[in-house]
């Protein structure tokens, strides 16, 4: 069997970057880019827009070498009507695409019923990558029932972490699953050779409550009272005003810089300039930012939740218990005072290159496509 037979792959996802949510599901976009190294990939996505007059608007463009068609439908307050419009948007979009050998779906939400319908109508098989952290815990009956229907029709469900696989099993959605992680652009996230003048703790996220940005600022301000020789850089794609208020509240203005939404390239630059990445989330499916940071040769501090302990060990950083501010304080202090036996930057990077780079992930998906299509 020829390992590199190029298949036509249609990628659909419940989340995908679009003009309404520019960073939503950008990890799915990176899966698509990886797969496109070995296969002919097209992306189809449908999303509702409340401000739209027309029933359907087609945005068809080449993004990073991949034909990407996003169909915006007129959103309504009625969930059923919305669902029907979304399915109609997918059908109209599908007519404009090449007929795929296989559909690669993402996230077991109701969008994926479109993959089920393609399989029933045209016999096109599909696999589903799962990213949603909701499945790490017990879900409600309705969510599980829907996910089960989709999973039963899929050839395979592919969670991004072992912990997420356990969660899918716990919810009774799958018995077996292949784990394939997220993709890191290891060309972009590379080691900087520039000398660092100062110790920088970095946090980048969408700043939603479960990321606990306030607690990071609070702990950093306690640390600064005793060890005033670092800077905290914190921000991302979320409510930066709230961040600024917390910086005032904890009198952290002297050593803290906040920032808003960054491009992927700017994220890489920030990581290259920093000394340690801090993630204090209540839940993480895998923790892409941790892998990106390691890929730039920067160690991490992260909460021992979800898929995080699968990638962070004692050589790559410090794991702290969820919600334990004292543990976060001690970890930041240890990093600052350099009493942690960490791998070299080159080895931190090597781990990511060997397990999560585009070519490695492309090969893993390719094996699955070949199994399904042989």
C-alpha positions in Angstrom: 0.0 0.0 0.0 1.3 3.4 -0.9 1.6 5.4 2.3 1.4 8.7 0.5 -1.6 8.3 -1.8 -3.0 11.9 -1.8 -6.7 11.7 -0.7 -9.3 14.5 -1.1 -10.1 15.5 2.5 -13.0 17.8 3.4 -12.5 19.3 6.8 -15.5 20.5 8.7 -15.6 21.8 12.3 -18.0 23.1 14.9 -15.4 25.8 15.5 -13.2 27.6 12.9 -11.7 31.0 12.7 -14.1 33.5 10.9 -14.8 37.2 10.8 -17.0 37.0 13.8 -14.6 34.9 16.0 -11.1 35.3 14.5 -9.3 32.9 16.9 -12.1 30.4 17.5 -10.8 26.9 16.7 -7.5 28.1 15.3 -6.1 24.8 16.5 -8.4 23.1 14.0 -7.1 25.3 11.2 -3.6 24.1 12.1 -4.7 20.5 11.9 -5.9 21.3 8.4 -2.6 22.9 7.4 -0.7 19.9 8.7 -2.9 17.4 6.8 -2.5 19.5 3.6 1.2 18.6 3.5 0.2 15.1 2.4 -3.4 15.4 1.1 -5.7 17.8 -0.9 -7.6 19.6 1.8 -10.6 21.9 1.6 -12.4 23.5 4.6 -16.1 24.1 4.9 -17.6 26.0 7.9 -21.0 27.4 8.6 -21.8 30.1 11.2 -24.7 32.3 12.1 -24.6 36.1 11.9 -27.3 38.2 13.7 -26.4 41.3 11.7 -26.8 39.7 8.3 -29.7 40.7 6.0 -29.2 38.0 3.4 -30.1 34.4 4.2 -26.6 33.1 3.2 -23.3 34.8 2.4 -20.4 32.8 0.9 -16.9 33.7 1.8 -14.6 31.6 -0.4 -10.9 32.2 -0.2 -7.5 30.5 -0.1 -6.0 30.7 3.4 -2.5 29.5 3.9 -2.8 27.5 0.7 -6.1 25.8 1.7 -9.4 26.6 0.0 -11.6 27.7 2.9 -15.4 28.3 2.3 -17.2 29.9 5.2 -21.0 30.2 4.8 -22.6 32.8 7.0 -26.3 32.3 7.6 -28.8 34.7 9.0 -29.0 33.9 12.7 -32.3 33.8 14.6 -33.3 33.5 18.3 -34.9 30.1 17.5 -32.4 27.2 18.1 -34.3 24.8 15.8 -34.5 27.3 13.0 -30.8 28.1 13.4 -29.9 24.4 13.2 -31.9 24.0 10.0 -30.2 27.1 8.5 -26.8 25.8 9.5 -27.5 22.4 7.8 -28.8 24.3 4.7 -25.6 26.4 4.7 -23.5 23.3 4.8 -25.5 21.7 2.0 -25.1 24.8 -0.2 -21.4 25.0 0.6 -20.8 21.3 -0.1 -22.2 21.7 -3.6 -19.3 24.2 -4.3 -16.5 21.8 -3.0 -14.8 18.9 -4.7 -16.3 15.6 -3.7 -14.1 14.3 -0.9 -12.8 10.7 -0.3 -13.2 11.3 3.4 -14.6 14.0 5.8 -12.5 15.0 8.8 -14.9 16.5 11.3 -14.0 18.3 14.5 -16.0 18.5 17.8 -19.0 16.3 18.5 -21.6 19.1 18.4 -24.7 19.2 16.2 -22.7 20.6 13.2 -21.3 17.1 12.8 -24.8 15.8 11.9 -23.9 17.1 8.5 -21.0 14.6 8.3 -23.6 11.9 9.2 -25.9 13.0 6.4 -23.0 13.0 3.8 -22.2 9.4 4.9 -25.8 8.3 4.5 -26.4 10.1 1.2 -23.1 9.6 -0.6 -21.3 6.9 1.4 -18.5 9.3 2.3 -16.8 8.0 5.5 -15.8 10.4 8.3 -13.5 10.6 11.3 -13.9 13.2 14.1 -11.1 14.9 16.1 -12.3 15.9 19.5 -11.1 19.0 21.3 -13.9 20.0 23.7 -12.8 20.2 27.4 -16.5 19.7 28.3 -16.1 16.0 27.7 -13.4 15.8 30.5 -16.3 15.7 33.0 -19.8 14.1 33.0 -22.1 15.8 30.5 -25.9 16.1 30.4 -28.0 13.4 28.7 -28.9 15.5 25.7 -25.2 16.4 24.9 -24.2 12.7 25.3 -27.1 11.4 23.2 -26.1 13.7 20.3 -22.4 12.9 20.6 -23.2 9.1 20.6 -25.2 9.3 17.4 -22.3 11.1 15.6 -19.6 8.9 17.1 -21.5 5.7 16.2 -21.5 6.8 12.5 -17.9 7.9 12.5 -15.1 5.5 11.5 -13.1 6.7 14.4 -13.0 9.4 17.1 -9.6 11.0 17.7 -9.3 13.0 21.0 -6.3 15.4 21.3 -5.2 14.0 24.7 -5.3 10.7 26.7 -7.3 12.5 29.4 -9.9 13.5 26.9 -10.1 9.9 25.6 -10.9 8.9 29.2 -13.6 11.5 29.4 -15.2 10.3 26.2 -15.2 6.8 27.6 -16.5 8.0 31.0 -19.5 9.6 29.1 -20.0 6.3 27.2 -19.5 8.0 23.8 -16.7 5.7 22.6 -15.1 2.5 23.7 -11.9 3.0 21.7 -10.2 6.0 20.3 -6.8 7.0 18.8 -5.2 10.0 20.4 -3.6 12.6 18.1 -2.5 15.8 19.7 -2.6 19.4 18.5 -0.2 20.8 15.9 2.5 23.3 16.8 4.1 25.4 14.1 7.7 24.6 15.2 9.1 26.8 12.4 7.4 29.9 13.9 7.8 28.8 17.5 11.6 28.6 17.5 14.4 29.4 20.0 15.5 33.0 20.0 19.3 33.6 20.3 18.9 37.0 21.8 20.1 37.5 25.4 17.4 38.3 27.9 18.0 41.3 30.1 15.2 40.5 32.6 13.1 37.6 33.9 9.7 37.7 32.3 6.7 35.6 33.3 4.2 35.4 30.5 0.5 34.5 30.3 -1.5 34.4 27.1 -5.1 33.2 26.9 -8.7 34.2 26.0 -8.9 35.5 29.6 -12.1 33.7 30.4 -12.8 33.1 34.1 -11.5 29.5 34.1 -8.0 30.8 33.1 -7.7 32.6 36.4 -5.8 35.6 35.2 -6.7 37.6 38.3 -5.1 35.0 40.5 -1.9 35.1 38.4 -1.7 38.9 39.0 -2.5 38.5 42.7 0.2 35.9 43.2 2.7 37.9 41.2 2.2 41.0 43.3 2.9 39.0 46.5 6.0 37.6 44.9 7.2 41.1 43.8 7.1 42.4 47.4 9.9 39.9 48.2 11.6 39.5 44.9 11.3 42.6 42.8 13.4 41.5 39.9 10.9 40.3 37.2 8.2 41.5 34.9 4.7 39.9 34.3 3.3 40.1 30.8 -0.4 39.1 30.6 -3.1 39.4 28.0 -4.7 37.9 25.0 -8.0 37.6 23.2 -10.4 38.8 25.8 -11.5 41.5 28.3 -8.3 43.5 28.7 -10.1 46.2 30.7 -10.8 43.7 33.4 -7.1 42.8 33.5 -6.1 46.4 33.9 -8.5 46.8 36.8 -7.0 43.8 38.5 -3.5 45.2 37.9 -4.7 48.4 39.8 -6.4 46.4 42.5 -3.2 44.5 43.4 -1.0 47.5 42.8 0.9 45.6 40.2 1.4 48.5 37.7 5.2 48.7 38.3 6.0 45.3 37.0 3.0 44.3 34.8 2.3 44.9 31.1 -1.0 44.0 29.6 -1.8 43.4 26.0 -4.8 42.5 23.7 -5.3 40.1 20.9 -2.0 39.0 19.2 -1.3 37.4 15.8 0.2 33.9 15.9 3.5 35.5 15.0 3.3 38.0 17.8 2.6 35.2 20.3 5.7 33.4 19.2 7.8 36.6 19.6 6.4 37.2 23.1 7.3 33.6 24.1 10.8 34.0 22.7 11.4 37.1 24.8 10.0 35.5 28.0 11.6 33.3 30.7 8.7 31.2 31.9 5.1 30.7 30.7 2.4 30.5 33.4 -1.0 28.8 33.0 -3.3 28.6 36.0 -6.4 27.2 34.4 -9.2 25.1 36.1 -9.3 22.9 33.0 -7.3 22.3 29.8 -7.9 19.6 27.2 -4.2 19.7 26.2 -2.7 23.2 26.6 -1.5 24.3 23.2 0.2 27.4 24.6 2.3 25.2 26.8 3.6 23.3 23.8 4.2 26.5 21.9 6.2 27.8 24.8 8.3 24.6 25.0 8.8 24.8 21.3 10.5 28.2 21.8 12.7 26.6 24.5 10.8 28.2 27.4 9.8 26.2 30.5 6.3 26.4 32.0 4.3 26.5 35.2 0.9 24.9 34.8 -2.0 23.4 36.8 -2.2 19.6 37.1 -5.5 19.4 35.1 -6.9 17.6 32.0 -4.2 16.7 29.5 -1.5 19.0 31.0 0.4 16.3 33.0 0.8 14.4 29.7 3.1 17.1 28.4 4.6 18.8 31.5 7.0 16.8 33.6 9.6 17.8 36.1 12.2 18.4 33.3 9.8 20.8 31.3 8.4 22.8 34.2 6.4 22.8 37.4 2.9 21.3 37.9 0.8 23.0 40.6 -2.4 21.9 42.1 -5.6 23.5 40.7 -6.6 26.7 42.6 -3.6 26.5 45.0 -2.2 30.1 45.1 0.5 29.2 47.5 1.8 26.5 45.2 1.8 29.0 42.3 3.8 31.4 44.5 6.4 28.7 45.3 6.6 27.6 41.7 7.1 31.2 40.4 9.7 31.7 43.1 11.6 28.5 42.2 11.7 29.5 38.5 12.9 33.0 39.4 15.6 31.7 41.7 16.5 29.0 39.2 16.2 26.1 41.7 14.6 23.8 39.2 16.5 21.1 37.3 15.1 21.7 33.8 16.1 20.3 30.4 18.0 22.6 28.0 16.0 24.9 25.7 17.1 22.6 22.8 15.6 19.5 24.5 12.4 21.3 25.4 12.0 22.2 21.8 13.1 18.7 20.5 10.2 17.1 22.5 7.7 19.3 20.7 9.3 18.9 17.2 9.3 15.1 17.6 5.7 14.8 18.8 3.6 17.8 17.7 5.2 19.3 14.6 3.1 19.6 11.4 4.9 16.7 9.6 4.5 14.3 12.6 0.8 15.0 13.0 0.3 14.8 9.2 1.8 11.3 9.2 -0.4 10.2 12.1 -3.6 11.4 10.4 -2.5 10.0 7.1 -2.2 6.5 8.7 -5.7 6.8 9.9 -7.1 8.0 6.5 -5.3 5.1 4.8 -6.8 2.6 7.2 -10.3 4.0 6.7 -10.0 4.2 2.9 -8.2 0.9 2.2 
